[in-house]
Structure formats: C-alpha cells, structure tokens
Amino acid sequence: MFRARCNVVLGAFVVVVASCGASPADRAPGAPTPGARTVVSVVEVTDGDTIRVNLRGTETPVRLIGIDTPEEDGPYTGEECFGEEASRFTTGALAGRAIELELDIELTDRFDRTLAYVWLDDELFNERLVIEGYAVVATFPPNVRYVERFRAAEHLARNRSAGLWAACRLD
C-alpha cells in the first residue's frame, strides 16, 4: 500500500479531498480551536505516524497530519519497506514524552483518530519525520497548514537520499 502511494508522491504530494469534517462554524462552543496547542503525554506509539496520548484523562489515538510513514506488519497490511525503522524512530522520540498537539480544520479522520501536528521541544515532529526520510508528504485538505514546509522537507530528504529514499524502491 505504501509503495503504491509513493508512486504518486515522487512528483508532488498526495491530495485527497476529504469533505466529511465539520466547518469552523459547526464547532460546538468550547471545542478545540485550530492552531491552538494542547500539552499531552504520549501513552503509546502505534506506528510511525500514529500515537496514543492522554488527552484530558482519556487515552486518545492521534494520527499525524500531512505525512505518511510505511506500515509495519499489521492486521490490514503487510510490512512495507522502512516501516519498522519509522516506527522505531517515532517510539524513540515520543514514547513517554510530553508533547504539544496542534489541530487544523478537520479534527478527526474516518477511523475517529484525532488529527494533529505534533510539537516536541518546539520542533514540528511531523516535519522531522519527513526530513529524516521516515515519511512522505500526504496531504488531505482542508488540513494543509504546513504543506509547504513538508514539501520542502521531502525535497531535502530525497536529495540527500535520507532513510526510505535510499532504502526503498519508490518508483
């Protein structure tokens, strides 16, 4: 699955129009505001781009916005090139740590995971995954706040043959 997506990613970034999210006007009073950051603690790393956090006393799955890491061997996919490495990198960086989540326009995905940018020590971790070659850009409008940063990071990673760009056949 990841290999097929990378074919599209090589020339640009993946764009999938998602129209199931609520508009800002549809938000309930007191609902999270896009761009605001919330401090949480990482309870578990599921894989390279999905974590579980303690959000106001509730264990909550979070999918990192704007990127896609290869999958590890799981219930829905076989192991993809560099999946184990991406998962290990995210685990080493985030497991047990306090991080900040920043929301965008759409708050959840079809799997009911919170969609967020992850900030670790004032660094955008989603971008770090791309720069280090553990992820590719995968943008799903309307959550596009950092798409240009992610595209620049992917260009840098490809030019340096970082991570999956050297280890995986992405054609």
N, C-alpha and C positions, 0 to 999 in steps of 0.2 A: 504494500500500500504506500509506504513512504517513498519507495523507488519510483513509483508511478507519479506521485505528486512532484518529485524532484524534477521530472522531465519538464513540467510546466514552469517550475521555479527558476531553472537555469537562465532564461532570458529576462525574466522580470520577477513579479511576485504573484502569488495566487490571490485571486479576488473572487470571493463568493458573496453574493448579495444575500444577506440574511434579513428578512423582514418580520421576524416573529417577536422582536423585542419591543418593549414599551418606549414610547417617546417621553422626553422630559416632562411634558405636560401631564402624562398619565401617571407619574410617580405619586405615591402617597405622601402626605405631609410627614416629614421626619425621615424619609427614605434617603439612602446614601446619595451623595452628590458626586457626579462625575468630576474627576480631577482631585477630589479630596483624598487624603491618605489616612489609613487606619492601621495602627500598630496591632499586630497579631503574633502568635508564636506558631512555628511550624511543628505539627504533631508527627507528620509522616510525609515522605516523598514517595509518590506513586510511581512516577517515571520522570523523564527529563523535563516535561512541560506541565506536569500535574502534581499538585501537592495537597495535603490536608492541613488545615490550620485551626487553631482555637480562636473562633470569632465570637466574642461576647458570650463565652461559656459553651458554645456549640461547635462540635467538630464539623468543619465545612470543607468540601472539596473545592479546589481553586484550579482553574485552567489558565495558564499564562497567555496573555493576549499577544497576537501579532507574530507568533513563531510556531514552528512545528519541529519536534525532535523525532528521530526514528524510534520505533516501538521496540520494546523488549518482548520476549516470548510471553504472550498473554492469552486470555480467553478469546479474543477476537482476531488476533493477528499472530503470525509467526514472528520470529526475531528478525529485525531489519538491521542492515549494516549500520553500526555505530550506536545502536540503541542502548546496549549495556553501558557503553562509555558515557553517553549523555545522562543516563540515569545516575550513574556513579558520580558524575560531576555535580549534578544538582543536589544529590544527597550530601556530598561532602561540603557543599557551600551553604545549604539551607537547613539541614536536619537539626532540630532542637533550637534553632535561632529565632530571635525576634526580628521581624521584617515589617515593612510597610506595604500595604496593598493600596493601589490607586485604581479606581474604577474609570470606565469610559462610558459611552452612551448605553450600550446594551449590558445589562447586569449579569445575565446567566445564559448558558447555552442550552441546547436541546437535551442534554444529559443532566440539567439542573446544577451544573457546576458554576460557581461564581467566576466571572471573567475579570481578570485583573492584571495590571502591571505590578511587578514585584520590585521593591526597592530594598537593597541590602547595603547598609553603611553609605547612603547617599549615591549608590550606583544602581542604574536600571539593570536588574539581573536578566530580564528578557533579552536585552541588547548584548549583555556579556555572553550569553549562550550562543548568539549568532556570531559575534566577533571571534570566539574561540573555536568555532566550527562544530558545535554540538547541535545547532538548529539552523533551519532555513526560515525565510520570511514566509508567513502565511497569514494574510490579512483578510479579515472578514468585516466589511463595513456593517455598521457605522463605526466600529471601534478602530479608528485609524490615527489616533493622536500622534503616535511615534513612528508611523510607517516610513518616513524619510530617513530617520535615524537607523531604523532596522535595515533598510535597503542599502545605506552606506556601509553599515557593519557587514552585511553579506558580501558586498563588493570587495571589501577589505579581506574578509576571510577567504573568499575564492582566489583572490590574487596571491595570497600567502599560502594557499593550499593547506589551510588550517583544518584540523580534525577530519570531519566527514568528506571534505572536498579532496583530501588526499586518499582517504581510506576506502571510499565507496565509489562505485561506478554510477555516476549521476547523469547518464545520457539516455 
